[in-house]
Structures are given as C-alpha cells and as structure tokens.
Amino acid sequence: MNNPEHNQHLYRSLSEDGAILYRLLFEKMLAEVHLWELVRDSEGKINTWRLLDANPAALETWGCTLKEVIGKTTDEIFSGVDASKQFKPIVERIFKEQKPHVWEQFFPGTRQILHMISIPFGERFISCGVDVSGIRKTETELLKMSKELNETLMSTIASIARALASKDAYTGEHQKKVAILSEKIAIELGLNSARTEGVRLGASIHDIGNISIPAEIINKPGPLGETELELVKVHAKIGAGIVSDIKFPWPIKEIISQHHERLDGSGYPEGLKGDQIILEARIVAVADVFVAMTSHRPYRSAFKQSGALEELSNNTGVLYDENVVDAFTTIISNQDATT
C-alpha cells in the first residue's frame, strides 16, 4: 500500500544523499562524462566552453589530471585541434533546442568516434560519451565484406546466365529482355533498390533449368508433343535445384521455381495460388509472358505488342497479378509516348 509519510521520508533521504549518489555514479562510470560552462563573446554568442569537471574515464582518455585541465577551454585542453570550431554547431543546437541531444562524432584530439548525449542546463551542459571506434570499424569491415559477397554472387549469376546462353542463344536473349522489363516493373511498383536488384537478378536466370532440356526440343520448329511439353515444364524445378545450395540474399530460388505459377493455381510446377506466389515471381511471370509472346519462334511468328497486352489484360487477376499488370501497362504506355 502507498504510504505518503514513507514516500516523503524516502524523497527527503534521496535529496540529502543525491549529491553523494551523483558523485559516485560520476566517478565510477566507464563512459566519459564531463561538465562544461559556456563562454560567450561580447554580443552574447557562444564562443567556446570551459571545463568544470570530468570523470576518471574521460581524464584517462585525455591523458591528464583534473587539476591540469579544470577551468580550461576545449581548445586549450585539445591544443592544435580547434575543437570549439568543429563542435560549435552541435553546442549551439543543444542550447537552441534546450533538450538532450544524442550525436556521434570523430574527436581528433583523442582519435575516437564517440557516441554522445549532451544535456543543457542554464549556461552549462553535461556530456556523456562512449567510444564506438571499434564498433564502427567492424561495421565498415562487415559492410565491405557484404559488398564483396554480393559482387561475388552477382558474378555467379552472370556466369550462370552466360553458360545457358552459350548452349541456347534464344533463352539467353530471352532472359536478358525479361530481366530488363522485370526491373522496370519493380521500380514502377515502388520496390526498394535491394528488392529490385533481386528481381532483376532472378529474372536474368529464371530459365536456367533449360540447360537440362535437349536443344532440339527447345528449338523444335513446331508445337511440342505432350511428352515434350511435360519435359519442358520441369525446367522451373530443375533450375531451382541448380541454385538451391547458393545462399543468395534475394529469393532467386523462388523466382526460378515460381515464375510459371499462376494466381488461380493453374500454373506449374506446384500449382501455387495467390499470395503463395511471391511478388518477385509474379513480376517475372508478366515480363516472361510478354517477352515470349512478342518474340519470334520457329513454329510461330511473334505476336504484336497489342496482342500480348490483350493476353495480360484478359487474364489480370486470374492468371496474373493485377498491380503488376497495371505497372507493366504504365511502362509500355510511357514507352509509346516517347517513341
């Protein structure tokens, strides 16, 4: 039960011991803590700031005793650095906003990157900082490694695409066109750059499974028989298997395995429906159908662009994603307007 008399005694005790508790925390903190007082010019503008106190952690980093630096300005403590000029915009912002300010900066005087919080009160401010130099260095190294890994993965995808193109020129050219259109659709839909890159890369090898299909079937100058058609249909599953052991940061495997799936479940190889098909694969599916229909094949002439668009339009929401088709139609319309 809440006891008012007990609370009053507790608050009075805390008030009496507050200075001791504050000093104990100040002295024992592993992070740097320092207290400063503003020095203004004749016009009242902030010129620099003078040290009033610093804890042992700060003094150890600075390589001096409190007696050596107390009362000195930041430029006097860190001679040759011009610290007041470098950090004046931050200090001015702290006092303009009159609220705690979290910031991070490289400090030339100590060769550190400090993650700081500064709190203003009156003409003074107290700052607490943690050295994050090691963390930022590690982050930079990890970012570099990640970039190099992505470059390696993209090179791997390009090599796979070239390998297929060397066997089947039509499929190689088809994948290039699908990749270009798929990327444009992803951008039109507002996908972020990383996801858009995944769409482009997946589309660039979406037919990699064709590498297992005899060239005489792929280039047959006539309609495929039932057995041949079934053989062609497994290319999506075979392609997914080829890349299954590669740890891509994009859903490359799913794009390959799902680009022939359809919203109503009539596609292959798994008969997936609706949202079971990832958006990336739905994008590639639309681009794939358009490029296939508008390309010449040994057994038929290329469809006109209007005929291919009609196929997509007639099956929007049934076979193909409505938003994807709308985005693609916008792209084609804009292209026509500029030609």
C-alpha atoms as one frame of an Amber mdcrd trajectory, in Angstrom:
protein
   0.000   0.000   0.000   1.221   3.504  -0.848   2.287   5.327   2.350   2.563
   9.164   1.933   4.668   9.577   5.073   7.055   6.843   3.946   7.344   8.440
   0.490   8.085  11.845   1.964  10.835  10.331   4.085  12.218   8.490   1.053
  12.268  11.615  -1.101  13.866  13.641   1.708  16.527  10.946   2.096  17.205
  10.878  -1.636  17.511  14.655  -1.685  20.048  14.584   1.136  22.031  11.767
  -0.463  21.561  12.966  -4.064  24.900  14.731  -4.271  26.732  11.678  -2.940
  24.916   9.319  -5.309  25.550  11.600  -8.257  29.240  11.879  -7.442  29.583
   8.114  -7.010  27.937   7.489 -10.379  30.024  10.240 -11.974  33.281   8.780
 -10.659  32.560   5.118 -11.405  31.035   5.348 -14.878  33.088   3.594 -17.539
  31.890   6.104 -20.128  33.381   9.570 -20.392  31.428  12.251 -18.502  32.341
  15.927 -18.476  30.668  19.133 -17.345  31.157  22.377 -19.297  30.241  26.037
 -18.939  29.628  28.310 -21.911  31.950  31.197 -22.740  30.142  33.894 -24.735
  31.510  36.818 -26.698  30.546  40.485 -26.200  27.433  40.001 -28.323  26.270
  37.054 -26.256  27.062  34.455 -28.880  28.650  31.145 -27.866  32.396  31.407
 -28.361  33.677  28.274 -26.620  33.127  26.344 -23.386  35.190  25.811 -20.241
  35.610  22.523 -18.333  34.100  22.424 -14.862  34.524  18.722 -14.129  35.447
  15.413 -15.766  35.303  11.848 -14.512  38.307   9.477 -14.355  37.293   7.709
 -17.581  37.498  10.978 -19.522  40.734  12.058 -17.865  42.349   8.704 -18.636
  41.437   9.093 -22.306  42.714  12.652 -22.376  45.939  11.616 -20.621  45.852
  14.271 -17.917  44.699  15.032 -14.370  41.667  17.103 -13.446  43.941  19.747
 -11.930  45.704  20.176 -15.289  42.529  20.843 -17.271  39.855  22.222 -14.959
  38.840  25.751 -15.939  40.387  25.429 -19.394  38.505  25.827 -22.646  38.109
  22.940 -25.054  40.738  24.455 -27.381  43.225  24.741 -24.529  42.683  21.137
 -23.488  42.915  19.795 -27.036  45.550  22.162 -28.390  46.006  22.277 -32.154
  42.610  20.722 -32.876  40.309  23.797 -32.974  37.634  21.784 -31.215  35.367
  24.760 -30.493  35.045  25.486 -34.217  34.367  21.836 -35.042  31.755  21.275
 -32.336  30.214  24.753 -32.041  27.245  23.886 -34.352  26.395  20.953 -32.062
  26.644  23.020 -28.873  24.593  25.829 -30.421  21.909  23.325 -31.399  21.814
  21.872 -27.883  21.134  25.273 -26.336  18.771  26.398 -29.088  16.570  23.325
 -28.655  17.040  23.211 -24.872  16.747  19.437 -24.707  19.063  16.406 -24.571
  20.841  15.820 -27.859  22.291  12.479 -28.995  25.089  12.737 -31.518  28.159
  10.949 -32.818  31.410  12.472 -33.963  35.071  11.782 -34.585  37.221  13.576
 -31.987  40.628  14.480 -33.472  42.101  15.194 -30.050  41.715  11.597 -28.862
  41.327   9.849 -32.251  37.986   8.398 -31.154  34.497   8.155 -32.504  32.269
   8.969 -29.551  28.549   8.302 -29.287  27.432  11.199 -27.109  24.479  12.570
 -25.207  24.627  16.196 -24.103  22.140  17.818 -21.728  21.909  21.611 -21.289
  21.005  23.402 -18.057  21.426  27.126 -17.586  24.744  28.152 -19.083  26.164
  24.676 -18.630  25.896  21.292 -20.261  26.945  17.799 -19.273  28.078  15.280
 -21.860  28.457  11.519 -21.659  30.258   9.630 -24.394  31.039   6.026 -25.275
  33.894   5.160 -27.616  32.396   3.326 -30.605  35.509   3.405 -32.789  35.892
  -0.376 -32.683  32.206  -0.922 -33.441  32.258   1.437 -36.417  35.443  -0.167
 -37.736  33.842  -3.596 -37.502  30.698  -2.288 -39.224  32.815  -0.861 -42.044
  34.648  -4.153 -42.459  31.381  -6.122 -42.436  29.864  -3.735 -44.963  32.889
  -4.210 -47.202  32.656  -7.986 -46.851  28.930  -7.866 -47.584  29.540  -5.769
 -50.682  32.246  -8.156 -51.881  29.953 -11.133 -51.228  27.133  -9.518 -53.184
  29.503  -8.799 -56.045  30.606 -12.448 -55.997  27.006 -13.626 -56.018  26.127
 -11.297 -58.894  29.150 -12.575 -60.798  27.949 -16.117 -60.125  24.527 -15.269
 -61.544  26.105 -13.632 -64.604  28.258 -16.730 -65.157  25.201 -18.998 -64.947
  23.386 -16.801 -67.479  26.353 -16.909 -69.863  26.601 -20.678 -69.538  22.974
 -21.070 -70.612  23.326 -18.513 -73.407  26.278 -20.456 -74.814  24.027 -23.505
 -75.171  20.839 -21.751 -76.229  21.104 -18.249 -77.704  17.318 -17.745 -77.689
  16.986 -18.451 -73.954  19.973 -16.237 -73.206  18.456 -13.288 -75.096  15.006
 -14.014 -73.660  16.330 -13.837 -70.084  18.067 -10.513 -70.756  14.828  -8.955
 -72.022  12.784 -10.384 -69.146  15.325  -9.072 -66.636  15.132  -5.549 -68.088
  11.320  -5.474 -68.030  11.119  -7.087 -64.584  13.410  -4.434 -63.137  11.267
  -1.672 -64.644   8.102  -3.207 -63.188   9.703  -3.492 -59.743  10.693   0.180
 -59.862   7.204   1.191 -61.029   5.720  -0.764 -58.105   7.958   1.139 -55.674
  10.100  -1.769 -54.504  13.288  -0.717 -52.729  16.631  -0.949 -54.514  17.702
  -4.219 -52.840  14.453  -5.967 -53.695  14.514  -4.570 -57.233  18.032  -5.911
 -57.670  16.820  -9.332 -56.562  14.026  -9.226 -59.156  16.485  -8.320 -61.912
  18.991 -10.997 -60.960  16.352 -13.703 -60.550  14.827 -12.823 -63.905  18.240
 -12.970 -65.563  18.465 -16.720 -64.835  14.802 -17.657 -64.417  15.075 -20.254
 -67.222  18.375 -21.783 -66.063  16.601 -25.143 -65.862  16.501 -25.182 -69.674
  20.134 -26.231 -69.564  18.919 -29.774 -68.867  16.484 -29.841 -71.807  17.745
 -31.082 -75.197  18.303 -28.221 -77.656  16.196 -29.978 -80.305  13.153 -29.664
 -78.041  13.733 -26.006 -77.124  14.268 -25.081 -80.784  11.760 -27.514 -82.291
  10.190 -25.953 -85.452   6.691 -26.911 -84.432   4.343 -27.382 -81.476   5.630
 -29.615 -78.680   4.129 -33.005 -78.069   2.615 -33.899 -74.709   5.739 -35.724
 -73.506   7.992 -32.909 -74.696   5.776 -30.343 -73.024   5.949 -32.186 -69.718
   9.730 -32.312 -70.036   9.856 -28.551 -70.588   7.628 -27.941 -67.577  10.164
 -29.427 -65.176  12.714 -26.726 -66.056  11.471 -24.499 -63.236  12.031 -27.191
 -60.634  15.392 -28.192 -62.136  16.516 -24.568 -62.208  15.597 -24.078 -58.548
  17.594 -27.187 -57.720  20.665 -25.859 -59.539  20.843 -22.762 -57.285  19.464
 -24.351 -54.115  22.861 -24.552 -52.388  23.782 -20.920 -53.108  22.939 -18.599
 -50.195  21.546 -15.605 -52.055  20.289 -12.557 -50.117  17.449 -12.435 -52.644
  14.716 -15.016 -53.345  16.417 -16.239 -56.517  15.400 -19.864 -55.999  11.743
 -18.909 -55.512  11.729 -16.676 -58.600  13.061 -19.547 -60.691  10.691 -22.138
 -59.259   7.560 -19.943 -59.281   7.720 -17.859 -62.466   5.288 -20.244 -64.221
   2.861 -20.404 -61.292  -0.482 -18.629 -61.813  -2.843 -16.927 -59.368  -5.667
 -19.405 -59.958  -3.425 -22.411 -59.322  -3.268 -23.484 -62.976   0.472 -22.952
 -63.247   3.396 -25.272 -62.583   5.344 -26.979 -61.067   3.485 -26.812 -57.712
   0.118 -25.314 -58.649   0.545 -22.455 -56.174  -2.234 -19.889 -55.790  -2.467
 -16.175 -54.988  -0.134 -14.992 -52.253   1.571 -18.390 -52.173   3.466 -16.972
 -55.151   5.986 -14.325 -54.092   5.644 -10.868 -55.632   9.044 -11.158 -57.316
   7.893 -14.264 -59.205   4.596 -12.589 -60.147   6.591  -9.718 -61.645   8.836
 -12.039 -63.646   5.796 -14.028 -64.814   4.256 -10.974 -66.509   7.526  -9.917
 -68.132   8.197 -13.522 -69.183   4.825 -13.924 -70.905   5.126 -10.597 -72.719
   8.655 -11.254 -73.996   7.793 -14.836 -75.030   4.697 -13.745 -76.968   6.432
 -10.845 -78.742   9.432 -12.978 -79.774   9.652 -14.999 -82.979   9.824 -18.774
 -82.585  10.496 -21.464 -85.207   6.880 -22.679 -85.026   5.124 -19.259 -84.976
   5.578 -15.599 -85.729   5.884 -13.036 -82.971   2.676 -11.560 -81.581   2.154
  -7.851 -81.940   2.626  -5.878 -78.738  -1.100  -5.126 -78.615  -1.913  -8.837
 -78.734   0.439  -9.610 -75.869  -1.020  -6.764 -73.794  -4.508  -8.072 -74.527
  -3.495 -11.522 -73.216  -2.259  -9.966 -69.993  -5.294  -7.718 -69.657  -7.809
 -10.523 -70.257  -6.201 -12.647 -67.555  -5.485  -9.962 -64.978  -6.500 -11.143
 -61.521  -6.951 -14.692 -62.832  -3.503 -15.721 -64.008  -1.513 -12.538 -63.455
  -1.230 -10.070 -60.568  -3.401  -7.004 -61.212  -0.948  -4.496 -59.724   1.923
  -5.977 -61.716  -0.025  -5.835 -64.983  -1.083  -2.250 -64.257   2.521  -1.263
 -63.591   3.678  -3.000 -66.756   0.930  -1.337 -68.842   2.044   2.048 -67.493
   5.628   1.303 -68.539   4.593   0.275 -72.060   2.323   3.334 -72.393   5.146
   5.652 -71.357   7.481   4.000 -73.841   4.938   4.503 -76.619   4.542   8.138
 -75.642   8.273   8.746 -76.031   8.635   6.977 -79.380
